[in-house]
Amino acid sequence: MARVTVEDCIDKVDNRFELVLLAGHRARQISSGASITVERDNDKNPVVALREIADETLSPGDLKEDLIHSLQKHVEVDEPEIDVDDQPEVAPAPLDPLSIEMHDGMAPLEQPAASPTQFDALSEEELLAGIEGLVPPDKTDDY
């Protein structure tokens, strides 16, 4: 069979650079023992990879997804956000008997219920205004 060229594959993958990435990834898969979907005909792995793409025995979309997955170091998992209304009510913390003070023989004073921690909330506009107000550090010879 005649050697395959980039022009044979460019109608399957529009971008030449992406084609090179996909074919290289597929050639590495073949080198690591993946089964090929076309006859080898004494061709090297990159040529076999290009022939597989040209003959459409492999989907370029699947190859692209596999390439992206192989390059990812941290895979982010989408977890559903918990609605505040759906959260269970938190019971107040029990009182510490050692911290309750006695006053003039009366019953111990009850301590106020622990309030949930409140953080300052910024609007998006306030955050952007704060970021825009930052001044870059002075340049030194160190960097």
DSSP file (Angstrom, degrees, kcal/mol; ACC not computed):
  #  RESIDUE AA STRUCTURE BP1 BP2  ACC     N-H-->O    O-->H-N    N-H-->O    O-->H-N    TCO  KAPPA ALPHA  PHI   PSI    X-CA   Y-CA   Z-CA
    1    1 A M              0   0    0      0, 0.0     3,-0.1     0, 0.0     2,-0.0   0.000 360.0 360.0 360.0 144.4    0.0    0.0    0.0
    2    2 A A        -     0   0    0      1,-0.1     2,-0.0     0, 0.0     0, 0.0  -0.321 360.0 -91.2 -68.0 152.0    1.2    3.5   -0.7
    3    3 A R        -     0   0    0      1,-0.1     2,-0.3    -2,-0.0    -1,-0.1  -0.325  41.1-121.2 -63.5 145.7    2.4    5.6    2.2
    4    4 A V        -     0   0    0     -3,-0.1     2,-0.3    43,-0.1    47,-0.1  -0.642  28.2-159.7 -88.1 146.8   -0.2    7.8    3.8
    5    5 A T    >>  -     0   0    0     -2,-0.3     3,-0.8    45,-0.1     4,-0.7  -0.748  34.1-104.7-120.7 170.5    0.3   11.5    3.9
    6    6 A V  H >> S+     0   0    0     -2,-0.3     4,-1.5     1,-0.2     3,-0.9   0.852 119.3  62.3 -62.1 -34.5   -1.1   14.3    5.9
    7    7 A E  H 34 S+     0   0    0      1,-0.3     4,-0.4     2,-0.2    -1,-0.2   0.800  97.9  57.0 -63.9 -27.5   -3.3   15.4    3.0
    8    8 A D  H <4 S+     0   0    0     -3,-0.8    -1,-0.3     1,-0.2    -2,-0.2   0.772 115.8  36.0 -70.8 -24.7   -5.0   12.0    3.2
    9    9 A C  H XX S+     0   0    0     -3,-0.9     4,-1.9    -4,-0.7     3,-1.9   0.587  91.4  88.2-103.4 -13.4   -6.0   12.7    6.8
   10   10 A I  T 3< S+     0   0    0     -4,-1.5    -1,-0.1     1,-0.3    -2,-0.1   0.753  84.6  57.8 -66.9 -22.7   -6.7   16.4    6.7
   11   11 A D  T 34 S+     0   0    0     -4,-0.4    -1,-0.3     1,-0.2     3,-0.2   0.671 109.8  45.9 -77.9 -14.6  -10.4   15.9    5.7
   12   12 A K  T <4 S+     0   0    0     -3,-1.9     2,-0.5     1,-0.3    -2,-0.2   0.821 125.5  28.0 -90.1 -38.3  -10.8   13.8    8.9
   13   13 A V  S  < S-     0   0    0     -4,-1.9    -1,-0.3     1,-0.1     6,-0.1  -0.983  72.8-156.0-126.6 117.6   -9.0   16.2   11.2
   14   14 A D  S    S+     0   0    0     -2,-0.5     2,-0.5    -3,-0.2    -1,-0.1   0.841  75.3  64.4 -65.2 -37.0   -9.2   19.8   10.2
   15   15 A N     >  -     0   0    0      1,-0.1     4,-2.2     2,-0.0     5,-0.1  -0.782  67.9-152.1 -97.6 126.0   -6.1   21.1   12.0
   16   16 A R  H  > S+     0   0    0     -2,-0.5     4,-2.2     1,-0.2    -1,-0.1   0.879  98.1  51.9 -61.7 -39.4   -2.7   19.7   10.9
   17   17 A F  H  > S+     0   0    0      2,-0.2     4,-2.1     1,-0.2    -1,-0.2   0.898 109.6  48.4 -67.4 -40.1   -1.2   20.2   14.4
   18   18 A E  H  > S+     0   0    0      2,-0.2     4,-2.8     1,-0.2    -1,-0.2   0.888 109.2  54.7 -65.2 -37.7   -4.1   18.3   16.0
   19   19 A L  H  X S+     0   0    0     -4,-2.2     4,-2.9     1,-0.2     5,-0.2   0.913 107.6  49.3 -60.8 -42.8   -3.6   15.6   13.5
   20   20 A V  H  X S+     0   0    0     -4,-2.2     4,-2.5     2,-0.2    -1,-0.2   0.912 111.7  49.1 -63.5 -42.2    0.0   15.3   14.5
   21   21 A L  H  X S+     0   0    0     -4,-2.1     4,-2.3     2,-0.2    -2,-0.2   0.928 114.2  45.1 -62.1 -44.9   -0.9   15.1   18.2
   22   22 A L  H  X S+     0   0    0     -4,-2.8     4,-2.6     2,-0.2    -2,-0.2   0.922 114.5  47.3 -66.3 -44.3   -3.6   12.5   17.6
   23   23 A A  H  X S+     0   0    0     -4,-2.9     4,-2.6     2,-0.2    -1,-0.2   0.897 112.7  49.9 -65.9 -39.2   -1.3   10.3   15.3
   24   24 A G  H  X S+     0   0    0     -4,-2.5     4,-2.1    -5,-0.2    -1,-0.2   0.910 111.3  48.8 -64.0 -41.8    1.5   10.6   17.8
   25   25 A H  H  X S+     0   0    0     -4,-2.3     4,-1.9     2,-0.2    -2,-0.2   0.924 113.0  47.3 -63.1 -44.1   -0.7    9.6   20.6
   26   26 A R  H  X S+     0   0    0     -4,-2.6     4,-2.5     1,-0.2    -2,-0.2   0.893 109.4  53.9 -65.4 -39.1   -2.1    6.6   18.6
   27   27 A A  H  X S+     0   0    0     -4,-2.6     4,-2.3     1,-0.2    -1,-0.2   0.889 108.4  49.9 -62.9 -38.2    1.5    5.6   17.6
   28   28 A R  H  X S+     0   0    0     -4,-2.1     4,-1.6     2,-0.2    -1,-0.2   0.868 109.1  52.2 -67.1 -35.4    2.5    5.5   21.3
   29   29 A Q  H  <>S+     0   0    0     -4,-1.9     5,-2.4     2,-0.2    -2,-0.2   0.927 110.2  48.1 -63.6 -43.7   -0.6    3.4   22.1
   30   30 A I  H ><5S+     0   0    0     -4,-2.5     3,-1.5     1,-0.2    -2,-0.2   0.905 109.6  53.1 -63.5 -40.8    0.5    1.0   19.3
   31   31 A S  H 3<5S+     0   0    0     -4,-2.3    -1,-0.2     1,-0.3    -2,-0.2   0.831 106.2  53.8 -63.2 -31.8    4.0    0.9   20.7
   32   32 A S  T 3<5S-     0   0    0     -4,-1.6    -1,-0.3    -5,-0.1    -2,-0.2   0.404 133.1 -86.7 -87.0   4.6    2.7    0.0   24.2
   33   33 A G  T < 5S+     0   0    0     -3,-1.5    -3,-0.2     1,-0.3    -2,-0.1   0.534  72.3 151.7 111.5   6.4    0.8   -2.9   22.8
   34   34 A A      < -     0   0    0     -5,-2.4    -1,-0.3    -6,-0.1     2,-0.2  -0.414  51.4-106.8 -68.5 146.7   -2.6   -1.7   21.5
   35   35 A S        -     0   0    0     -2,-0.1     2,-0.2     1,-0.1    -1,-0.1  -0.487  31.5-128.7 -75.6 144.6   -4.1   -3.7   18.7
   36   36 A I        -     0   0    0     -2,-0.2     4,-0.1     1,-0.1    -1,-0.1  -0.616   5.6-151.0 -94.1 154.7   -4.1   -2.1   15.3
   37   37 A T  S    S+     0   0    0     -2,-0.2     2,-0.3    11,-0.1    -1,-0.1   0.388  77.5  49.1-107.8   1.2   -7.1   -1.8   13.1
   38   38 A V  S    S-     0   0    0     10,-0.0     2,-0.2    19,-0.0    -2,-0.1  -0.866  99.0 -83.1-130.0 167.2   -5.4   -1.9    9.6
   39   39 A E        -     0   0    0     -2,-0.3    -2,-0.1     1,-0.1     4,-0.0  -0.496  32.4-138.8 -71.9 141.7   -2.8   -4.2    8.1
   40   40 A R    >   -     0   0    0     -2,-0.2     3,-1.8    -4,-0.1    -1,-0.1   0.895  18.5-170.0 -70.8 -41.2    0.7   -3.3    9.1
   41   41 A D  T 3  S-     0   0    0      1,-0.3     3,-0.1     2,-0.0    -1,-0.1   0.838  73.9 -62.6  50.8  38.8    2.4   -3.8    5.7
   42   42 A N  T 3  S+     0   0    0      1,-0.2    -1,-0.3     0, 0.0     2,-0.2   0.751 100.8 145.7  61.7  25.9    5.8   -3.4    7.2
   43   43 A D    <   -     0   0    0     -3,-1.8    -1,-0.2     1,-0.1     2,-0.1  -0.601  50.3-112.6 -92.1 155.3    5.0    0.2    8.2
   44   44 A K     >  -     0   0    0     -2,-0.2     4,-2.3    -3,-0.1     3,-0.4  -0.369  37.0 -97.1 -80.7 166.6    6.2    1.9   11.3
   45   45 A N  H  > S+     0   0    0      1,-0.2     4,-2.5     2,-0.2     5,-0.2   0.852 120.3  52.4 -58.4 -42.4    3.8    2.9   14.1
   46   46 A P  H  > S+     0   0    0      0, 0.0     4,-2.2     0, 0.0    -1,-0.2   0.890 111.7  47.7 -62.7 -36.2    3.3    6.6   13.1
   47   47 A V  H  > S+     0   0    0     -3,-0.4     4,-2.4     2,-0.2    -2,-0.2   0.899 111.3  50.2 -69.6 -39.9    2.4    5.5    9.5
   48   48 A V  H  X S+     0   0    0     -4,-2.3     4,-2.3     2,-0.2    -1,-0.2   0.912 110.2  51.2 -62.3 -41.3    0.0    2.9   10.9
   49   49 A A  H  X S+     0   0    0     -4,-2.5     4,-1.9     1,-0.2    -2,-0.2   0.924 111.1  47.0 -62.5 -45.0   -1.6    5.5   13.1
   50   50 A L  H  X S+     0   0    0     -4,-2.2     4,-2.7     1,-0.2    -1,-0.2   0.890 111.3  51.8 -64.1 -38.6   -2.1    7.9   10.2
   51   51 A R  H  X S+     0   0    0     -4,-2.4     4,-2.6     2,-0.2     6,-0.2   0.881 107.7  52.3 -66.0 -36.6   -3.5    5.1    8.0
   52   52 A E  H  <>S+     0   0    0     -4,-2.3     5,-1.9     2,-0.2     6,-1.0   0.906 112.6  45.0 -64.3 -40.0   -6.0    4.2   10.8
   53   53 A I  H ><5S+     0   0    0     -4,-1.9     3,-0.7     3,-0.2    -2,-0.2   0.918 114.5  48.4 -69.0 -42.5   -7.1    7.9   10.9
   54   54 A A  H 3<5S+     0   0    0     -4,-2.7    -2,-0.2     1,-0.2    -1,-0.2   0.884 113.9  45.9 -65.5 -39.2   -7.3    8.1    7.1
   55   55 A D  T 3<5S-     0   0    0     -4,-2.6    -1,-0.2    -5,-0.2    -2,-0.2   0.484 107.7-128.6 -82.6  -2.1   -9.3    4.9    6.8
   56   56 A E  T < 5 +     0   0    0     -3,-0.7    -3,-0.2    -4,-0.4    -4,-0.1   0.813  67.2 134.8  57.9  33.9  -11.6    6.0    9.6
   57   57 A T  S   <S+     0   0    0     -5,-1.9     2,-0.4    -6,-0.2    -4,-0.2   0.669  73.9  42.6 -80.8 -16.4  -11.1    2.8   11.5
   58   58 A L  S    S-     0   0    0     -6,-1.0    -2,-0.1    -5,-0.0    -1,-0.1  -0.977  91.3-121.3-124.7 143.0  -10.7    5.0   14.6
   59   59 A S     >  -     0   0    0     -2,-0.4     4,-2.3     1,-0.2     5,-0.2  -0.700  10.4-145.9 -82.3 127.1  -12.7    8.0   15.4
   60   60 A P  H  > S+     0   0    0      0, 0.0     4,-2.4     0, 0.0    -1,-0.2   0.851 101.4  56.6 -59.6 -32.4  -10.7   11.2   15.7
   61   61 A G  H  > S+     0   0    0      2,-0.2     4,-2.3     1,-0.2     5,-0.2   0.908 107.5  46.8 -64.5 -42.0  -13.0   12.4   18.5
   62   62 A D  H  > S+     0   0    0      2,-0.2     4,-2.4     1,-0.2    -1,-0.2   0.902 112.3  50.3 -66.5 -40.1  -12.4    9.3   20.5
   63   63 A L  H  X S+     0   0    0     -4,-2.3     4,-2.5     2,-0.2    -2,-0.2   0.904 110.3  50.6 -62.3 -40.7   -8.6    9.7   20.0
   64   64 A K  H  X S+     0   0    0     -4,-2.4     4,-2.6     2,-0.2    -2,-0.2   0.922 110.7  48.0 -64.7 -44.5   -8.9   13.3   21.1
   65   65 A E  H  X S+     0   0    0     -4,-2.3     4,-2.5     1,-0.2    -1,-0.2   0.904 112.9  48.9 -61.4 -41.6  -10.8   12.4   24.3
   66   66 A D  H  X S+     0   0    0     -4,-2.4     4,-2.1     2,-0.2    -2,-0.2   0.888 111.1  50.1 -66.4 -39.0   -8.3    9.6   25.0
   67   67 A L  H  X S+     0   0    0     -4,-2.5     4,-1.4     2,-0.2    -2,-0.2   0.929 111.9  47.5 -63.5 -45.9   -5.3   12.0   24.5
   68   68 A I  H  X S+     0   0    0     -4,-2.6     4,-1.0     1,-0.2     3,-0.4   0.919 112.2  50.1 -61.0 -44.4   -6.9   14.6   26.8
   69   69 A H  H  < S+     0   0    0     -4,-2.5     3,-0.4     1,-0.2    -1,-0.2   0.878 108.7  52.3 -63.6 -37.3   -7.6   12.0   29.4
   70   70 A S  H  < S+     0   0    0     -4,-2.1    -1,-0.2     1,-0.2    -2,-0.2   0.774 110.4  48.7 -70.9 -24.5   -4.0   10.7   29.2
   71   71 A L  H  < S+     0   0    0     -4,-1.4     2,-0.3    -3,-0.4    -1,-0.2   0.619  87.7 102.8 -89.5 -13.9   -2.6   14.3   29.7
   72   72 A Q     <  +     0   0    0     -4,-1.0     3,-0.2    -3,-0.4    -3,-0.0  -0.530  41.8 179.5 -75.4 131.5   -4.8   15.1   32.7
   73   73 A K  S    S+     0   0    0      1,-0.3     2,-0.5    -2,-0.3    -1,-0.2   0.754  77.4  33.3 -96.7 -32.8   -3.0   15.0   36.1
   74   74 A H  S    S-     0   0    0      2,-0.0     2,-0.6     0, 0.0    -1,-0.3  -0.969  72.7-157.0-128.4 115.2   -6.0   16.0   38.2
   75   75 A V        -     0   0    0     -2,-0.5     2,-0.4    -3,-0.2    -6,-0.0  -0.826  14.0-142.9 -95.4 120.3   -9.5   15.0   37.1
   76   76 A E        -     0   0    0     -2,-0.6     2,-0.5     1,-0.0    -2,-0.0  -0.690  10.2-151.3 -85.9 129.6  -12.2   17.2   38.5
   77   77 A V        -     0   0    0     -2,-0.4     2,-0.7     2,-0.0    -1,-0.0  -0.874  14.0-130.0-103.1 127.2  -15.4   15.5   39.4
   78   78 A D        -     0   0    0     -2,-0.5    -2,-0.0     3,-0.0     3,-0.0  -0.661  28.7-172.3 -77.5 117.4  -18.6   17.4   39.3
   79   79 A E        -     0   0    0     -2,-0.7     2,-0.0     1,-0.0    -2,-0.0  -0.889  30.4-103.5-109.3 142.3  -20.4   17.0   42.5
   80   80 A P        -     0   0    0      0, 0.0     2,-0.2     0, 0.0    -1,-0.0  -0.361  37.3-116.3 -65.1 141.1  -23.9   18.3   43.0
   81   81 A E        -     0   0    0      1,-0.1     2,-0.5    -2,-0.0    -3,-0.0  -0.549  25.1-123.3 -77.2 142.3  -24.1   21.5   45.1
   82   82 A I        -     0   0    0     -2,-0.2     2,-0.2     2,-0.0    -1,-0.1  -0.758  21.1-133.1 -90.0 125.4  -26.0   21.2   48.4
   83   83 A D    >>  -     0   0    0     -2,-0.5     3,-0.9     1,-0.1     4,-0.6  -0.555  12.3-130.3 -76.3 140.8  -28.8   23.6   48.7
   84   84 A V  G >4 S+     0   0    0      1,-0.3     3,-0.8    -2,-0.2    -1,-0.1   0.848 108.5  55.1 -60.8 -35.1  -28.9   25.5   52.0
   85   85 A D  G 34 S+     0   0    0      1,-0.2    -1,-0.3    -3,-0.0    -2,-0.0   0.774 104.4  54.6 -70.4 -25.0  -32.6   24.6   52.5
   86   86 A D  G <4 S+     0   0    0     -3,-0.9    -1,-0.2     2,-0.1    -2,-0.2   0.571  84.1 104.6 -86.3  -8.8  -31.8   20.9   52.0
   87   87 A Q  S << S-     0   0    0     -3,-0.8     3,-0.1    -4,-0.6     2,-0.1  -0.471  78.5-110.7 -74.2 142.8  -29.2   20.7   54.8
   88   88 A P        -     0   0    0      0, 0.0     2,-0.2     0, 0.0    -1,-0.1  -0.377  38.2 -96.7 -70.7 152.3  -30.3   19.1   58.0
   89   89 A E        -     0   0    0      1,-0.1     2,-0.6    -2,-0.1     0, 0.0  -0.462  35.9-133.9 -67.9 137.0  -30.7   21.3   61.1
   90   90 A V        -     0   0    0     -2,-0.2     3,-0.1    -3,-0.1    -1,-0.1  -0.835  16.3-131.6 -97.2 125.7  -27.6   21.3   63.3
   91   91 A A        -     0   0    0     -2,-0.6    -1,-0.0     1,-0.1     0, 0.0  -0.462  32.7 -98.7 -72.7 145.7  -28.4   20.9   67.0
   92   92 A P        -     0   0    0      0, 0.0    -1,-0.1     0, 0.0     3,-0.1  -0.303  47.0 -94.4 -63.2 150.8  -26.6   23.4   69.3
   93   93 A A        -     0   0    0      1,-0.1    21,-0.2    21,-0.1     3,-0.1  -0.357  46.9-102.3 -64.7 142.7  -23.5   22.1   71.0
   94   94 A P        -     0   0    0      0, 0.0     2,-0.2     0, 0.0    -1,-0.1  -0.331  41.0-102.5 -66.8 151.0  -24.1   20.7   74.4
   95   95 A L        -     0   0    0     -3,-0.1     3,-0.0     1,-0.1     5,-0.0  -0.480  27.3-123.5 -74.7 142.3  -23.1   22.9   77.3
   96   96 A D    >   -     0   0    0     -2,-0.2     3,-1.2     1,-0.2     4,-0.5  -0.777  15.0-150.2 -84.6 117.5  -19.9   22.1   79.1
   97   97 A P  G >  S+     0   0    0      0, 0.0     3,-0.6     0, 0.0    -1,-0.2   0.781  93.9  58.0 -63.3 -24.9  -20.8   21.6   82.8
   98   98 A L  G 3  S+     0   0    0      1,-0.2    -2,-0.0    -3,-0.0    -3,-0.0   0.750 103.7  52.0 -75.5 -22.7  -17.4   22.8   83.9
   99   99 A S  G <  S+     0   0    0     -3,-1.2     2,-0.5     2,-0.1    -1,-0.2   0.495  84.5 102.5 -93.3  -2.1  -17.8   26.2   82.2
  100  100 A I    <   -     0   0    0     -3,-0.6     2,-0.3    -4,-0.5    10,-0.1  -0.695  63.6-147.0 -83.8 128.2  -21.2   26.9   83.8
  101  101 A E        -     0   0    0     -2,-0.5     8,-1.2     8,-0.2     2,-0.4  -0.675   2.3-137.8 -96.6 148.5  -20.9   29.4   86.6
  102  102 A M        -     0   0    0     -2,-0.3     2,-0.5     6,-0.2     5,-0.1  -0.867  14.9-159.4-102.4 138.3  -23.1   29.5   89.7
  103  103 A H    >   -     0   0    0     -2,-0.4     3,-2.4     3,-0.3    -2,-0.0  -0.961  65.3 -33.6-124.3 115.0  -24.3   32.9   91.0
  104  104 A D  T 3  S-     0   0    0     -2,-0.5    -1,-0.1     1,-0.3     3,-0.1   0.821 117.0 -54.6  48.5  43.4  -25.4   33.3   94.6
  105  105 A G  T 3  S+     0   0    0      1,-0.2    -1,-0.3     0, 0.0     2,-0.1   0.571 106.5 131.3  74.0   7.9  -26.8   29.8   94.9
  106  106 A M    <   -     0   0    0     -3,-2.4    -3,-0.3     1,-0.2    -1,-0.2  -0.351  68.7 -77.3 -87.2 172.1  -29.0   30.2   91.9
  107  107 A A        -     0   0    0      1,-0.1    -4,-0.3    -5,-0.1    -1,-0.2  -0.300  64.1 -84.3 -63.7 152.5  -29.4   27.8   89.0
  108  108 A P        -     0   0    0      0, 0.0     2,-0.3     0, 0.0    -6,-0.2  -0.271  45.8-111.3 -61.7 144.9  -26.5   27.9   86.5
  109  109 A L        -     0   0    0     -8,-1.2     2,-0.4    -3,-0.1    -8,-0.2  -0.554  29.9-123.5 -75.1 138.1  -26.8   30.5   83.8
  110  110 A E        -     0   0    0     -2,-0.3    -1,-0.1   -10,-0.1     3,-0.1  -0.661  21.2-130.4 -84.0 138.1  -27.4   29.1   80.4
  111  111 A Q        -     0   0    0     -2,-0.4     3,-0.1     1,-0.1   -16,-0.0  -0.587  31.9 -97.2 -84.4 148.7  -24.9   30.1   77.8
  112  112 A P        -     0   0    0      0, 0.0    -1,-0.1     0, 0.0     3,-0.1  -0.308  47.9 -94.3 -64.2 149.3  -26.1   31.4   74.5
  113  113 A A        -     0   0    0      1,-0.1     2,-0.3    -3,-0.1    -3,-0.0  -0.342  47.0-100.0 -63.2 142.5  -26.4   28.9   71.6
  114  114 A A        -     0   0    0    -21,-0.2    -1,-0.1    -3,-0.1   -21,-0.1  -0.468  37.6-142.1 -67.1 126.8  -23.4   28.8   69.4
  115  115 A S        -     0   0    0     -2,-0.3     3,-0.1     1,-0.1    -1,-0.1  -0.663  25.5-100.0 -89.9 147.9  -24.0   30.8   66.3
  116  116 A P        -     0   0    0      0, 0.0     2,-0.1     0, 0.0    -1,-0.1  -0.317  48.8 -90.8 -64.8 149.5  -22.6   29.5   63.0
  117  117 A T        -     0   0    0      1,-0.1     2,-0.5    -3,-0.0    -3,-0.0  -0.384  41.3-149.4 -63.2 131.7  -19.4   31.2   61.8
  118  118 A Q        -     0   0    0     -2,-0.1     2,-0.3    -3,-0.1    -1,-0.1  -0.920  10.5-164.4-108.8 125.1  -20.2   34.2   59.6
  119  119 A F        -     0   0    0     -2,-0.5     2,-0.2     1,-0.0     0, 0.0  -0.777  31.6 -99.5-104.2 151.6  -17.7   35.1   56.9
  120  120 A D        -     0   0    0     -2,-0.3     2,-0.5     1,-0.0    -1,-0.0  -0.505  37.8-147.6 -67.3 135.1  -17.6   38.4   55.0
  121  121 A A        -     0   0    0     -2,-0.2     2,-0.4    -3,-0.0    -1,-0.0  -0.919   9.8-161.2-109.7 130.0  -19.4   38.1   51.7
  122  122 A L        -     0   0    0     -2,-0.5     2,-0.1     4,-0.0    -2,-0.0  -0.861  14.7-130.7-107.3 142.2  -18.2   40.1   48.7
  123  123 A S     >  -     0   0    0     -2,-0.4     4,-2.3     1,-0.1     5,-0.2  -0.445  31.3-107.1 -79.5 165.9  -20.2   40.8   45.7
  124  124 A E  H  > S+     0   0    0      1,-0.2     4,-2.4     2,-0.2     5,-0.2   0.877 121.1  52.5 -62.0 -37.6  -18.5   40.2   42.3
  125  125 A E  H  > S+     0   0    0      2,-0.2     4,-2.4     1,-0.2    -1,-0.2   0.906 108.9  49.2 -66.3 -41.0  -18.2   43.9   41.7
  126  126 A E  H  > S+     0   0    0      2,-0.2     4,-2.1     1,-0.2    -2,-0.2   0.897 111.5  49.7 -64.5 -40.0  -16.5   44.5   45.1
  127  127 A L  H  X S+     0   0    0     -4,-2.3     4,-2.3     2,-0.2    -2,-0.2   0.925 111.8  47.6 -64.1 -45.2  -14.1   41.6   44.4
  128  128 A L  H  X S+     0   0    0     -4,-2.4     4,-2.6     1,-0.2    -2,-0.2   0.894 110.8  51.8 -63.8 -39.5  -13.2   43.0   40.9
  129  129 A A  H  X S+     0   0    0     -4,-2.4     4,-1.3     1,-0.2    -1,-0.2   0.895 110.5  49.1 -63.7 -38.7  -12.7   46.5   42.4
  130  130 A G  H  < S+     0   0    0     -4,-2.1     4,-0.4     2,-0.2    -2,-0.2   0.891 111.6  48.3 -66.7 -40.0  -10.4   45.1   45.0
  131  131 A I  H >< S+     0   0    0     -4,-2.3     3,-1.3     1,-0.2    -2,-0.2   0.909 110.3  51.3 -67.0 -42.0   -8.4   43.1   42.4
  132  132 A E  H 3< S+     0   0    0     -4,-2.6    -1,-0.2     1,-0.3    -2,-0.2   0.792 105.0  58.4 -65.9 -26.2   -8.1   46.2   40.1
  133  133 A G  T 3< S+     0   0    0     -4,-1.3    -1,-0.3    -5,-0.2    -2,-0.2   0.561  81.3 110.4 -80.5  -8.1   -6.8   48.2   43.1
  134  134 A L    <   -     0   0    0     -3,-1.3    -3,-0.0    -4,-0.4    -4,-0.0  -0.417  60.2-145.0 -69.4 143.1   -3.9   45.9   43.6
  135  135 A V        -     0   0    0     -2,-0.1     3,-0.1     3,-0.0    -2,-0.1  -0.922  17.4-119.5-109.4 130.9   -0.5   47.3   42.8
  136  136 A P        -     0   0    0      0, 0.0     3,-0.1     0, 0.0     0, 0.0  -0.378  38.9 -99.6 -67.4 149.0    2.2   45.1   41.3
  137  137 A P        -     0   0    0      0, 0.0     2,-0.1     0, 0.0     3,-0.1  -0.273  44.9 -90.9 -67.0 155.2    5.4   44.8   43.5
  138  138 A D        -     0   0    0      1,-0.1     2,-0.2    -3,-0.1    -3,-0.0  -0.382  46.0-110.5 -64.5 141.8    8.4   46.9   42.5
  139  139 A K        -     0   0    0     -3,-0.1     2,-0.3    -2,-0.1    -1,-0.1  -0.540  39.6-177.5 -76.4 138.3   10.8   45.1   40.2
  140  140 A T    >   -     0   0    0     -2,-0.2     3,-0.8    -3,-0.1    -1,-0.0  -0.744  42.9-103.0-124.6 176.1   14.1   44.1   41.6
  141  141 A D  T 3  S+     0   0    0     -2,-0.3    -2,-0.0     1,-0.2    -1,-0.0   0.582 108.0  79.7 -76.5  -8.6   17.2   42.4   40.1
  142  142 A D  T 3         0   0    0      1,-0.2    -1,-0.2     0, 0.0    -3,-0.0   0.798 360.0 360.0 -70.7 -29.1   16.1   39.1   41.8
  143  143 A Y    <         0   0    0     -3,-0.8    -2,-0.2     0, 0.0    -1,-0.2   0.374 360.0 360.0-139.1 360.0   13.6   38.3   39.1
